Amino acid sequence: MNKLKFLIAGILFGIILTKSEVISWFRIYEMFRFESFHMYGVIGSAVGLGIVAVQIIKRLQIKDFSGKPIVIPDKQMRFWPSLLGGTIFGLGWALTGACPGPIYTIIGNGFLVFIVVLASAVIGTLTYGLVMDKLPQK
Amino acid sequence: MTNWLTDPWPWYVAGPLITLTMVLLFLFGKTFGVSSTLRTICSIGGAGKWSDFFKFDWRSAVWNLFFVAGAAIGGYIASTYMTSGEAIALSEATTQSLKQVGIKNPGAEFVPSEIFQWANLATWQGLLFMVVGGFLVGFGTRYAGGCTSGHAITGLSNLQLPSLIAVVGFFIGGLIVTHFIFPFVL
């Protein structure tokens, strides 16, 4: 039952992604052609407000619902993984029109063929785990 | 008159609600980031046999599988009970560019049905968009250490330099495909 709250948070997230059309391949295509402000507005306002929220959490040392201090882990500074991995993901994002969150949500929207995209993404992650030692990791 | 239930939500509603999702997960003692669920699925499937990368306590990550199961259910709820059925209001330039390459009704559905359909998995185009595309999403996010939620939203909100570099990469990749690959494959 303690997992139920995550299910509910996910349901809200899925509704937000659908209602704002950010799960649409067309919106991603439009974004990469710089022909609409919509996606930039969604991500930009989420980050802008997020910066304020994180600063408030840190400065006021806000605690989570179980009473523990909220710790937001730093992302490890690795230049080439961030740039190369980010670029590889960007290629896939434009092709599928979906980053990982939207892949799940668009399946729920009834586009069941995206199960193939999800399975391919799992295989992609699996493959990364097998070859990671051969890639630049700094 | 706008109907908030069935009309699309504008960016200034959706963006802050995504921030709220991130904060909600902080308050639950977790960090917002969807692509790590792909690694968790590999671990549950036994991939630890082949790579130590998948040997971690996946039970501590099961909460995120509930979150993404919810994201799918939320998609079902929104598409079933919260839609007007109207086409996406794409920009005119976008619509025209797609019609020129034979996409008949841009925005009528969330995805171009010419490309994203089961029968198309037997064509090189379908394989490129769905199988290769999905593979690159899974490979790239794990190499970069996050996706749009973990890097672009959470990482940038937390002023993380690696996240900024990753987001630059997201755009390098997306722009390459959209401007240099799509002219040949759409």
Interface residues (C-beta under 8 A of the other chain):
Chain A: K3 L4 K5 F6 L7 I8 A9 G10 I11 L12 F13 G14 I15 I16 L17 T18 K19 S20 E21 V22 I23 S24 W25 F26 R27 I28 Y29 E30 M31 F32 R33 E35 S36 F37 H38 M39 Y40 G41 V42 I43 G44 S45 A46 V47 G48 L49 G50 I51 A53 V54 I57 D64 F65 S66 K68 I70 I72 P73 D74 K75 Q76 M77 R78 F79 P81 S82 L83 L84 G85 G86 T87 I88 F89 G90 L91 G92 W93 A94 L95 T96 G97 A98 C99 P100 G101 I103 Y104 T105 I106 I107 G108 N109 G110 F111 V113 F114 V116 V117 L118 A119 S120 A121 V122 I123 G124 T125 L126 T127 Y128 G129 L130 M132 L135
Chain B: P8 W9 P10 W11 Y12 V13 A14 G15 P16 L17 I18 T19 T21 M22 V23 L24 L25 F26 L27 F28 G29 K30 T31 V34 S35 T37 L38 R39 I41 C42 A47 W50 S51 F53 F54 V62 W63 N64 F66 F67 V68 A69 G70 A71 A72 I73 G74 G75 Y76 I77 A78 S79 M82 I88 L90 S91 A93 T94 S97 L98 P106 G107 F110 V111 P112 I115 F116 Q117 W118 L121 L128 F129 M130 V131 V132 G133 G134 F135 L136 V137 G138 F139 G140 T141 R142 Y143 A144 G145 G146 C147 T148 S149 H151 A152 I153 T154 G155 L156 S157 N158 L159 Q160 L161 P162 S163 I165 A166 V167 V168 G169 F170 F171 I172 G173 G174 L175 I176 V177 T178 H179 I181 F182
